[in-house]
Amino acid sequence: MFYQIKEDKVGLSIKAQPAASKNEFCEMYGNDTIKIRIKAPAVEGAANKELIRFLSKSFKVSKSDILFKTGQNSKVKIVEFPLTKEFEDWIEKNGYRQSI
């Protein structure tokens, strides 16, 4: 699965596609990564900043609470942020709920 919830934190495995026409969640990339299109180009960290803004707005998380765990200079990355009701609602709505 592309996300992992531990205690009150979410780890999200992302394949970022910079220079897209709009910011949006896309299809799965392999078995354990979700693809996200980002408007900003991959120049001087612009795509990472836009990715943080997009995740912050999507899941109602402070931008400063979103951390890159791996892949800050790669298209495939893992970010971590606090678990929110908006994230739980999003995984439920999209059928991504993990069975325990």
N, C-alpha and C positions, 0 to 999 in steps of 0.2 A: 504494500500500500504506500502511497506517496506521502502520507502524513503519519505521525506518531504522537500520541498524547501521553505525556508523563507528568503526573501530578497536575499542576496548573499551567503547563507549557505545551506548545504545539511545535513540533519539528516538521517542516514542510520541504519536500524535495521538488525542486523546480528546474525545468528547462526553459530558460529565458530566450525569447526571440525578439531582439531589438529591431528598431526601425520599422515597426508595423504601422498599419493605418490607424489602429486604436488599441487601447489597453483592454485585454480580455483574457479570461480563462479559456483554455482550449481543451483538446483531447489529451488522453494519457500518452506519455512518451515512454514506451517500454512498460514494464509491470509496476514500477515503483517511483515514477516521476510524473508530474503534471506539467504540461506546456502552458506558458503564459506569454502572450504577445504584449510587447511594450512599445509605446510610440517613440521613445527617445532612442537615439543611436548609441552604439557601444563605443562612445568616445569620452574619455576623461571621467568615467564613472557616471555619466548621465543616465544610462539605462538602469544601473543599480539604484540611483536616487528615485527614478520614476517607478521602479518596481516597489520600493519601500512606500512611496506615496500611494500606489495602487492597493497594496496589501493593507496599509493603514486605513484607507477609506473603506475598503471592502469588508474588513473584519472589525472596524471600530477599535483599533489599537493605536496607541501613541507611536509616532515614527521612531522615537528614541528607544522604544521597547522592542523593536525588530532588529535582531542581530544576525549577521552572517556567521554561520558555524563553519561552512566550507564553501569553496568555489567563488569567492568574491571576484576573482579575475577570470572566471570560466562561465560558459553558458549554462552548465549544470551546477546548481548550488543548493545548499541547505540553509534555510533561515529558521530562526526560532523566535516565537513571540508568545505572550500570555494567551491562554485559552479564553475565548469570549463566547457569549451566546450567539453572536452573529456567525462565528466560525461553525459552531455546532449546528445552527440552522442551515448554513450553506452545505455542509456535508450531508445532512439529512435530505435536503431538497434535491440534491444532485445524485443521490443514491450511493454515496461514498462511505456510508456508515460501516465501520468494522464490526464484525461479529466477535463477541468475547467468549 
